[in-house]
Amino acid sequence: MRLGSYRCQLAPGSRARAAYGADVVHERHRHRYEFNNKLGQQLVSRGLAITGRCPNRDLVEIVEVPDHPWFVGVQFHPELKSRPADPHPLFVAFVAAALAHQPAAQTDVPVRG
């Protein structure tokens, strides 16, 4: 079982790197599951981007789908480092992407009152 903080190297140009504003982060884990590296090249060839790795153990930490408005999958638990007044960078970036992706406000909708 993988417990505690692990180093994660972020890929240049990735959403994760933009969200964190850093090229290396440390995140908390509490699980038994890992990305199957045997399938990595097959998934990458079909559009998945591996954008975060634990360099000293060659473990995939973050994957993204670059042509999706926001698809970021992580192996760690960002909620463990998030607080109401200090949300995790990935949550902030997710909400920002959702707001940017919403349709423009409709001004001609009648207001009931």
KAFEN-V952391 format. One record per residue. PHI is phi in degrees with one decimal (999 if undefined). OMEGA is omega in whole degrees, 0 to 359 (NA if undefined). NEAR is the number of other ideal C-beta (glycine too) atoms within 10 Angstrom. Layout:
# KAFEN-V952391
PHI_OMEGA_NEAR / PHI_OMEGA_NEAR
This chain:
# KAFEN-V952391
999_181_7 / -94.8_181_16 / -124.0_173_9 / 93.5_187_9 / -89.2_177_13 / -130.5_179_19 / -74.1_178_14 / -135.3_177_25 / -89.2_184_16 / -97.9_182_22 / -75.6_175_16 / -58.9_177_8 / 80.6_182_10 / -83.0_175_20 / -62.4_180_23 / -61.5_181_23 / -64.6_177_19 / -64.2_181_12 / -65.2_182_21 / -79.2_186_19 / 68.3_182_9 / -150.9_178_11 / -101.0_177_12 / -136.8_177_12 / -133.6_175_23 / -124.7_183_11 / -128.8_184_23 / -91.6_179_15 / -121.9_173_20 / -162.0_182_11 / -163.6_178_11 / -111.7_190_7 / -101.8_178_9 / -138.7_173_13 / -67.0_180_17 / -82.2_182_10 / -60.9_178_11 / -64.6_180_7 / -98.2_185_10 / -54.1_183_14 / -64.3_179_10 / -63.5_179_10 / -69.7_178_15 / -63.1_180_12 / -65.9_180_8 / -105.4_171_8 / 113.0_178_12 / -81.6_177_18 / -111.9_175_20 / -89.8_189_18 / -116.2_176_24 / -146.8_180_27 / -134.9_169_18 / -85.9_191_19 / -64.1_185_12 / -79.8_179_9 / -123.5_182_11 / 50.7_178_8 / -108.6_176_17 / -75.4_180_21 / -109.3_184_26 / -137.8_172_26 / -126.3_179_21 / -141.7_170_21 / -111.5_188_15 / -59.7_183_12 / -93.2_176_8 / -103.5_180_11 / -56.1_174_9 / -166.1_173_16 / -135.0_178_15 / -131.8_178_21 / -115.0_183_14 / -127.1_178_18 / -90.1_184_20 / -102.7_184_23 / -115.7_180_14 / -63.7_180_17 / -64.6_179_11 / -72.2_180_12 / -114.6_183_18 / -107.5_177_14 / -133.1_181_7 / -53.7_180_5 / -88.4_182_4 / -145.5_183_9 / -68.2_178_16 / -61.8_181_18 / -56.2_179_18 / -69.0_177_23 / -68.1_178_14 / -60.7_181_13 / -66.7_178_18 / -63.1_180_17 / -64.0_178_12 / -61.4_178_12 / -65.8_178_17 / -63.9_178_11 / -64.5_180_8 / -69.1_184_9 / -89.7_183_9 / -69.5_179_8 / -64.7_178_5 / -59.7_181_5 / -63.2_178_6 / -90.1_182_6 / -95.4_183_5 / -98.0_179_4 / -82.1_181_7 / -66.8_179_5 / -97.1_178_4 / -84.9_180_4 / -158.1_NA_3
